[in-house]
Amino acid sequence: MSVVSIAIDGPAGAGKSTLSRKLAQSLGFLYVDTGAIYRTLGLFVEQNGKRCSDPKEVIGLLDQAHIELRHEKDGFQHMYLQGVDVTEAIRSNRVSSYASLVSAIPEVRSFLLEMQRTLAKHHNVVMDGRDIGTVVLPEAKVKIFLTASPECRAMRRQRELSGKGNELPFSQVLQEIVERDEADQNRPVAPLRQAEDAVLLDTSTMNFEESLDALLSLVKERLPV
């Protein structure tokens, strides 16, 4: 039986990671958070005293980066950098900004592309990111573009940060969301966009349970699972 790929794309703060993970659990699929891979590389660049904004400095480190994605017994995807678990370390806003910078470099995307495709060759996967349906897995059986208004995404992000003890003004969080959208949509390589055959799901007016139900319904309409 052939493996099945589900591609979920969308802007920052749309809830892709949490919803995709729950979707994968519901279907018994492997969840792949591609953004975490770019965050890990961004962290590696920073640790080596280089600038993520300088393509030459980033490219010069690629051969030294040992990045591994593992699914542990806790059911979550863990990222390892040079053999060290950096799953928590890559979740800061600072590292998020690094991911946006390094992901705009063509050589970086080529370097990490095979890792992502290999996972999809050997497992049923739910993979989320910015260009999964358009570039990474263009033949995915199901493609969904998950989004919400910038204000809604900023509110969710602010709530998430607050829960971790990081209190930021709403205006700052919203500005970061808008700036990330602009960077992702206008980067020259694999920009954020909805694939022509992807279904749009806007969760601005939905809570988490409603969003997950809507996601499951879309998948089951298109996939005999």
C-alpha positions in Angstrom: 0.0 0.0 0.0 1.4 3.4 -1.0 2.1 6.0 1.7 -0.1 9.1 2.0 1.1 12.7 2.5 -1.0 15.5 3.9 0.4 19.0 3.3 -0.7 21.9 5.6 0.7 25.3 4.8 -0.1 28.7 6.2 1.3 31.9 7.9 2.9 32.2 11.3 0.6 31.8 14.2 -2.2 30.0 12.3 -2.0 27.0 14.6 -0.4 24.7 12.1 1.8 22.9 14.5 -0.7 22.1 17.2 -3.5 21.3 14.8 -1.3 19.2 12.5 0.1 17.2 15.4 -3.4 16.4 16.6 -4.6 15.6 13.1 -1.7 13.2 12.7 -2.5 11.5 16.0 -6.1 11.1 15.0 -5.1 9.5 11.7 -2.2 7.5 13.1 0.2 9.4 10.8 3.7 10.7 11.5 3.7 14.5 12.2 6.6 16.6 10.6 7.0 20.2 11.7 9.3 21.5 9.0 9.6 25.0 10.7 11.4 23.3 13.6 14.1 22.1 11.1 14.8 25.7 9.9 14.7 27.0 13.5 17.3 24.4 14.5 19.6 25.5 11.6 19.1 29.1 12.6 20.1 28.3 16.2 23.2 26.5 14.9 24.2 29.6 12.9 23.8 31.8 15.9 25.7 29.4 18.2 28.6 29.7 15.8 28.7 33.4 15.9 27.5 33.9 12.4 24.7 36.1 11.0 21.5 34.4 9.7 21.0 37.5 7.4 24.3 36.7 5.6 23.8 33.9 3.0 27.6 33.3 2.7 28.0 32.8 6.4 25.1 30.5 6.6 26.0 28.4 3.6 29.6 28.1 4.9 28.2 26.2 8.0 25.8 23.8 6.2 28.3 20.9 6.0 29.0 21.2 9.7 25.3 21.1 10.8 24.1 17.8 12.1 20.3 18.1 12.4 18.1 15.2 13.3 14.4 14.8 13.7 13.2 12.1 16.1 9.7 11.1 17.3 10.1 10.2 21.0 8.0 8.2 23.4 6.2 11.3 24.5 4.5 11.4 21.1 6.2 14.7 20.1 8.7 15.6 17.5 12.1 16.4 19.0 14.9 18.3 17.2 18.5 17.4 17.8 21.4 19.6 16.9 24.9 18.1 17.1 23.4 15.3 19.2 21.7 17.7 21.7 18.0 18.0 22.1 17.1 21.6 21.3 13.3 21.2 21.1 12.6 23.8 23.7 15.5 26.1 22.8 14.2 26.7 19.3 10.8 28.0 20.4 11.8 31.6 21.3 10.8 34.6 19.2 14.5 35.2 18.6 15.1 31.8 17.0 11.9 32.2 15.0 13.3 35.3 13.3 16.4 33.3 12.5 14.3 30.6 10.8 12.6 33.2 8.6 16.1 34.5 7.5 17.8 31.1 6.8 14.7 29.7 5.0 15.0 32.4 2.4 18.4 31.1 1.2 18.1 28.7 -1.8 21.0 26.6 -0.7 19.5 26.1 2.7 16.2 24.9 1.3 18.0 22.4 -1.0 20.1 21.2 1.9 17.0 20.4 4.0 14.6 19.4 1.3 15.8 15.8 1.0 15.3 15.2 4.8 11.7 16.3 4.5 11.0 14.2 1.4 12.6 11.1 2.7 10.3 11.1 5.7 7.3 11.3 3.3 8.6 8.4 1.2 8.6 6.0 4.1 5.8 7.1 6.3 2.2 8.4 6.1 2.8 12.0 7.1 1.1 15.2 8.1 3.7 17.8 7.2 3.3 21.5 7.9 5.2 24.6 6.8 5.1 27.4 4.3 5.8 25.6 1.0 4.9 22.0 1.6 2.1 21.8 -1.0 3.9 24.0 -3.5 7.5 22.8 -3.3 8.3 20.0 -0.8 5.4 17.6 -1.5 3.7 18.9 -4.6 2.1 15.4 -5.1 0.5 15.3 -1.6 -2.9 13.6 -1.6 -4.4 16.4 0.5 -3.4 20.0 0.6 -4.8 22.5 3.1 -3.9 26.2 3.5 -4.6 27.0 7.1 -4.9 30.7 8.1 -6.6 33.3 10.3 -6.6 37.1 10.4 -3.4 38.7 11.7 -5.2 40.1 14.7 -6.6 36.7 15.6 -3.1 35.1 15.2 -1.5 37.8 17.3 -4.1 37.2 20.1 -3.4 33.5 20.1 0.4 34.0 20.0 0.2 36.5 22.9 -1.8 34.0 24.9 0.7 31.3 24.2 3.6 33.5 25.2 1.8 34.6 28.4 1.4 31.0 29.4 5.1 30.6 29.2 5.7 33.7 31.4 6.6 35.9 28.5 4.4 39.0 28.6 4.5 41.1 25.5 2.2 44.0 24.4 -0.4 43.0 21.8 0.9 45.7 19.4 4.4 44.2 19.4 3.1 40.7 18.8 0.9 41.9 16.0 3.7 43.8 14.4 5.9 40.7 14.5 3.2 38.6 12.8 2.7 41.2 10.1 6.4 41.5 9.4 6.8 37.7 9.3 3.9 37.4 6.8 5.5 40.0 4.6 8.9 38.3 4.7 7.4 34.9 4.0 5.2 36.1 1.2 7.9 38.1 -0.6 11.0 35.9 -0.2 12.4 35.0 -3.7 12.6 31.3 -3.0 9.5 29.2 -2.2 7.3 32.1 -0.9 4.3 31.5 1.2 1.3 31.0 -1.0 -1.7 28.7 -1.3 -1.2 25.8 -3.8 -3.7 25.9 -6.6 -5.2 22.6 -5.5 -5.2 23.4 -1.8 -8.3 23.9 0.3 -8.5 27.2 2.3 -9.4 26.9 5.9 -9.8 30.1 7.8 -10.1 29.5 11.6 -10.5 33.2 12.7 -13.9 32.5 14.2 -13.2 28.9 15.4 -11.8 27.7 18.7 -9.3 24.8 18.7 -11.8 22.0 18.8 -13.8 23.5 16.0 -10.7 24.0 13.9 -9.6 20.4 14.4 -13.0 19.1 13.5 -13.0 21.2 10.3 -9.5 19.9 9.5 -10.5 16.3 10.0 -13.7 16.8 7.9 -11.7 18.2 5.0 -9.2 15.4 5.1 -11.9 12.6 5.3 -13.7 14.2 2.4 -10.6 13.8 0.3 -9.0 10.6 1.8 -10.5 7.2 2.6 -9.1 6.8 6.1 
